[in-house]
């Protein structure tokens, strides 16, 4: 197995696009940022029900992580978030 991609990947950080099913391996830090996008999206959506569409300040956290992916891992952004 030495030298093969399978031996070098850590599938604990694999993430899948919820619409297409396509997946990609992320680093630990990237996986945290990815998961935060959906965590804050869910909370912001709940807050918006009281504040009105787009009223939650948590959308800023969602955008910040999306922007980070666009800049630092465009491939993962395209696979998972675009």
HELIX and SHEET records of a PDB file:
HELIX    1   1 UNK A    5  UNK A    8  1                                   4    
HELIX    2   2 UNK A   11  UNK A   13  5                                   3    
HELIX    3   3 UNK A   28  UNK A   51  1                                  24    
HELIX    4   4 UNK A   59  UNK A   72  1                                  14    
HELIX    5   5 UNK A   74  UNK A   76  1                                   3    
HELIX    6   6 UNK A   77  UNK A   81  3                                   5    
SHEET    1   A 2 UNK A  14  UNK A  16  0                                        
SHEET    2   A 2 UNK A  23  UNK A  25 -1                                        
END                                                                             
